[in-house]
Amino acid sequence: MDFVLTIIMCGFIDGQTTCMRPHTFEDKYKDAYSCILDGYTKSHDKIVEIGREEVNLYNIYLKFGCNENKSNKTAIPSKQFK
């Protein structure tokens, strides 16, 4: 089962939370554990890239999740019951 990582960047300004569109990475992970570890790493790297001044000015934070990759799954036809 493959997992994909999605990160959302948000800011809290004047009592309002605003979030950008989610970004899903193309990387595939063999399990939730490895996806979550990379989520923390990518989130850390992005906060460092943005920098202290911008993070503090806009109260930027990141949230992420790891979900099963369903892009390569085939649908199972539903059975009709009589």
LUMVO-923302 format. One line per field, with one value per residue: x, y, z of N, C-alpha, C in turn; residue number from 0; residue in three letters; chain. Coordinates in nm, 4 decimals, always signed. Layout:
n.u = c(X;...)
n.v = c(Y;...)
n.w = c(Z;...)
ca.u = c(X;...)
ca.v = c(Y;...)
ca.w = c(Z;...)
c.u = c(X;...)
c.v = c(Y;...)
c.w = c(Z;...)
pos = c(NUM;...)
code = c(ALA;...)
unit = c(A;...)
//
This chain:
n.u = c(+0.0842;+0.0701;+0.1547;+0.0786;+0.2006;+0.0586;+0.0723;-0.0324;-0.0186;-0.0707;-0.1792;-0.2234;-0.3875;-0.4945;-0.6992;-0.8017;-0.7833;-0.6091;-0.5616;-0.3445;-0.3877;-0.3888;-0.0846;+0.0159;+0.2667;+0.4627;+0.6060;+0.6022;+0.5262;+0.6145;+0.4876;+0.2848;+0.4447;+0.7025;+0.6159;+0.5091;+0.7399;+0.8864;+0.7110;+0.7377;+1.0051;+0.9978;+0.8190;+0.9629;+1.1866;+1.0601;+0.9604;+1.2020;+1.3022;+1.1148;+1.1582;+1.2313;+1.1315;+0.9108;+0.7503;+0.6897;+0.5630;+0.3318;+0.2276;+0.2706;+0.2005;+0.2370;+0.0533;+0.0132;-0.0652;-0.0791;-0.1919;-0.3544;-0.2545;-0.4696;-0.4771;-0.3989;-0.5714;-0.8211;-1.1667;-1.4046;-1.6621;-1.9960;-2.2171;-2.5379;-2.8188;-3.0946)
n.v = c(-0.1165;+0.2124;+0.5428;+0.8930;+1.2260;+1.5195;+1.8654;+2.1582;+2.5077;+2.7588;+3.0742;+3.3040;+3.5864;+3.8955;+3.7762;+3.5900;+3.2817;+3.1793;+2.9637;+2.8186;+2.6464;+2.2899;+2.1030;+1.8247;+1.5909;+1.4206;+1.2008;+0.8631;+0.6611;+0.3721;+0.3091;+0.4447;+0.5401;+0.6129;+0.8135;+1.0033;+1.0736;+1.2006;+1.4053;+1.5675;+1.6433;+1.7804;+1.9854;+2.1192;+2.2035;+2.3807;+2.5825;+2.6866;+2.7784;+2.9807;+3.1581;+3.3310;+3.5973;+3.6278;+3.4096;+3.4826;+3.7309;+3.6678;+3.4596;+3.1934;+2.8551;+2.5025;+2.2212;+1.8701;+1.5620;+1.2074;+0.9977;+0.7080;+0.6166;+0.6431;+0.6687;+0.4778;+0.2696;+0.0366;+0.0543;-0.1455;-0.3219;-0.2630;-0.4883;-0.5942;-0.6411;-0.8588)
n.w = c(+0.0000;-0.0964;+0.0183;+0.0155;+0.0594;+0.1817;+0.2184;+0.3877;+0.3961;+0.6305;+0.7670;+1.0373;+1.0726;+1.1969;+1.3506;+1.1754;+1.0090;+0.7293;+0.4619;+0.2190;-0.0960;-0.0753;-0.1096;-0.2775;-0.2764;-0.5255;-0.4513;-0.3416;-0.0650;+0.1221;+0.3550;+0.6261;+0.8332;+0.7203;+0.5508;+0.7290;+0.8762;+0.6703;+0.6208;+0.8501;+0.8135;+0.5624;+0.6307;+0.8308;+0.6785;+0.4999;+0.6693;+0.7644;+0.5196;+0.4582;+0.6671;+0.9768;+1.0117;+0.8297;+0.9092;+1.1738;+1.1288;+0.9802;+1.1239;+1.0366;+0.9787;+0.9258;+0.8200;+0.7858;+0.6176;+0.5718;+0.3335;+0.1982;-0.1231;-0.3761;-0.6432;-0.8267;-0.8017;-0.8901;-0.9438;-0.7777;-0.9151;-0.8162;-0.6593;-0.7401;-0.5425;-0.5066)
ca.u = c(+0.0000;+0.1465;+0.1008;+0.1219;+0.2104;-0.0041;+0.1026;-0.1100;+0.0423;-0.1713;-0.1360;-0.3262;-0.3703;-0.6129;-0.8039;-0.8515;-0.6929;-0.6153;-0.4746;-0.3229;-0.4351;-0.3005;+0.0149;+0.0445;+0.3941;+0.4582;+0.6731;+0.5181;+0.5879;+0.5715;+0.4018;+0.2508;+0.5588;+0.8018;+0.5509;+0.5008;+0.8753;+0.9210;+0.6242;+0.8038;+1.1268;+0.9602;+0.7598;+1.0755;+1.2649;+0.9819;+0.9588;+1.3361;+1.3101;+1.0323;+1.2348;+1.1756;+1.0570;+0.7817;+0.6728;+0.6380;+0.4755;+0.2039;+0.1936;+0.2621;+0.2196;+0.2118;-0.0058;+0.0283;-0.1253;-0.0384;-0.3100;-0.3337;-0.2570;-0.5783;-0.4755;-0.3760;-0.6651;-0.9343;-1.2927;-1.4677;-1.8018;-2.0896;-2.3083;-2.6774;-2.8893;-3.2386)
ca.v = c(+0.0000;+0.3366;+0.6621;+1.0209;+1.3336;+1.6464;+1.9713;+2.2814;+2.6197;+2.8513;+3.1889;+3.3573;+3.7316;+3.9714;+3.6864;+3.5049;+3.1813;+3.1645;+2.8549;+2.8015;+2.5177;+2.1787;+2.0573;+1.6818;+1.5560;+1.3046;+1.0879;+0.7572;+0.6019;+0.2334;+0.2992;+0.5719;+0.5820;+0.6845;+0.9342;+1.0993;+1.1252;+1.2949;+1.5218;+1.6539;+1.6969;+1.8799;+2.0990;+2.1909;+2.2693;+2.4907;+2.6907;+2.7459;+2.8511;+3.1016;+3.2463;+3.3754;+3.7228;+3.6031;+3.3194;+3.5604;+3.8364;+3.6122;+3.3439;+3.0817;+2.7184;+2.3987;+2.0959;+1.7701;+1.4317;+1.0990;+0.9204;+0.5998;+0.6584;+0.5729;+0.7050;+0.3616;+0.1641;+0.0195;+0.0426;-0.2771;-0.3002;-0.2946;-0.6007;-0.5603;-0.7427;-0.8706)
ca.w = c(+0.0000;-0.1058;+0.0821;-0.0397;+0.1575;+0.1462;+0.3149;+0.3743;+0.4675;+0.6808;+0.8448;+1.1256;+1.0698;+1.2384;+1.3983;+1.0670;+0.9545;+0.5847;+0.4175;+0.0763;-0.1470;-0.0368;-0.2065;-0.2652;-0.3384;-0.6154;-0.3869;-0.2859;+0.0538;+0.1389;+0.4729;+0.6904;+0.9154;+0.6406;+0.5009;+0.8399;+0.9025;+0.5652;+0.6411;+0.9485;+0.7522;+0.4613;+0.7016;+0.8935;+0.5733;+0.4443;+0.7691;+0.7605;+0.3929;+0.4695;+0.7548;+1.1043;+1.0002;+0.7649;+0.9941;+1.2862;+1.0798;+0.9339;+1.2078;+0.9424;+1.0270;+0.8265;+0.8668;+0.6810;+0.6388;+0.4840;+0.2969;+0.1037;-0.2636;-0.4440;-0.7848;-0.9125;-0.7643;-0.9804;-0.8725;-0.7771;-0.9522;-0.7093;-0.6868;-0.7165;-0.4654;-0.5378)
c.u = c(+0.0894;+0.0748;+0.1556;+0.1128;+0.1463;+0.0233;+0.0171;-0.0407;-0.0678;-0.1047;-0.2532;-0.3029;-0.5019;-0.7293;-0.8610;-0.7439;-0.7163;-0.5159;-0.4634;-0.3816;-0.3382;-0.2038;+0.0434;+0.1716;+0.3784;+0.5240;+0.5699;+0.5957;+0.5307;+0.4804;+0.3797;+0.3701;+0.6592;+0.7437;+0.5463;+0.6377;+0.9155;+0.8347;+0.6839;+0.9288;+1.0935;+0.8988;+0.8685;+1.1530;+1.1914;+0.9768;+1.0937;+1.3512;+1.2320;+1.1018;+1.1568;+1.0858;+0.9170;+0.6921;+0.6111;+0.5388;+0.3362;+0.1576;+0.1743;+0.2827;+0.1829;+0.1427;+0.0024;-0.0429;-0.0724;-0.1590;-0.2736;-0.3472;-0.3626;-0.5794;-0.4564;-0.4664;-0.7762;-1.0600;-1.3454;-1.6145;-1.8935;-2.1804;-2.4500;-2.7441;-3.0365;-3.3180)
c.v = c(+0.1237;+0.4494;+0.7850;+1.1267;+1.4599;+1.7466;+2.0934;+2.3892;+2.7186;+2.9668;+3.2397;+3.5066;+3.7984;+3.8811;+3.5926;+3.4054;+3.1713;+3.0564;+2.8551;+2.6674;+2.4079;+2.1434;+1.9097;+1.6512;+1.4319;+1.1813;+0.9892;+0.6921;+0.4625;+0.2143;+0.4376;+0.6273;+0.6642;+0.8135;+1.0423;+1.1575;+1.2282;+1.4205;+1.6191;+1.7191;+1.8066;+2.0038;+2.1840;+2.2698;+2.3904;+2.6093;+2.7608;+2.8291;+2.9832;+3.2047;+3.2984;+3.4982;+3.7003;+3.5129;+3.3971;+3.6680;+3.7832;+3.4904;+3.2188;+2.9494;+2.6218;+2.2822;+1.9968;+1.6423;+1.3330;+1.0111;+0.8120;+0.6542;+0.5766;+0.5998;+0.5848;+0.2438;+0.1551;-0.0007;-0.0998;-0.2554;-0.3414;-0.4094;-0.5548;-0.6763;-0.7416;-0.8969)
c.w = c(+0.0000;-0.0328;+0.0119;+0.0702;+0.1022;+0.2576;+0.2823;+0.4575;+0.5043;+0.7536;+0.9269;+1.1392;+1.1069;+1.2770;+1.2933;+1.0237;+0.8040;+0.5447;+0.2658;+0.0340;-0.1040;-0.1493;-0.1789;-0.3442;-0.4258;-0.5546;-0.3338;-0.1718;+0.0753;+0.2591;+0.5339;+0.7690;+0.8356;+0.5830;+0.6093;+0.8720;+0.7974;+0.5737;+0.7409;+0.8895;+0.6515;+0.5263;+0.7666;+0.7896;+0.5162;+0.5413;+0.7714;+0.6335;+0.3993;+0.5582;+0.8741;+1.0888;+0.9408;+0.8506;+1.1097;+1.2420;+1.0457;+1.0144;+1.1215;+1.0147;+0.9156;+0.8935;+0.7519;+0.7186;+0.5364;+0.4592;+0.1971;-0.0378;-0.3366;-0.5930;-0.8772;-0.8768;-0.8677;-0.8964;-0.8829;-0.8117;-0.8387;-0.7537;-0.6573;-0.6443;-0.5034;-0.4148)
pos = c(0;1;2;3;4;5;6;7;8;9;10;11;12;13;14;15;16;17;18;19;20;21;22;23;24;25;26;27;28;29;30;31;32;33;34;35;36;37;38;39;40;41;42;43;44;45;46;47;48;49;50;51;52;53;54;55;56;57;58;59;60;61;62;63;64;65;66;67;68;69;70;71;72;73;74;75;76;77;78;79;80;81)
code = c(MET;ASP;PHE;VAL;LEU;THR;ILE;ILE;MET;CYS;GLY;PHE;ILE;ASP;GLY;GLN;THR;THR;CYS;MET;ARG;PRO;HIS;THR;PHE;GLU;ASP;LYS;TYR;LYS;ASP;ALA;TYR;SER;CYS;ILE;LEU;ASP;GLY;TYR;THR;LYS;SER;HIS;ASP;LYS;ILE;VAL;GLU;ILE;GLY;ARG;GLU;GLU;VAL;ASN;LEU;TYR;ASN;ILE;TYR;LEU;LYS;PHE;GLY;CYS;ASN;GLU;ASN;LYS;SER;ASN;LYS;THR;ALA;ILE;PRO;SER;LYS;GLN;PHE;LYS)
unit = c(A;A;A;A;A;A;A;A;A;A;A;A;A;A;A;A;A;A;A;A;A;A;A;A;A;A;A;A;A;A;A;A;A;A;A;A;A;A;A;A;A;A;A;A;A;A;A;A;A;A;A;A;A;A;A;A;A;A;A;A;A;A;A;A;A;A;A;A;A;A;A;A;A;A;A;A;A;A;A;A;A;A)
//
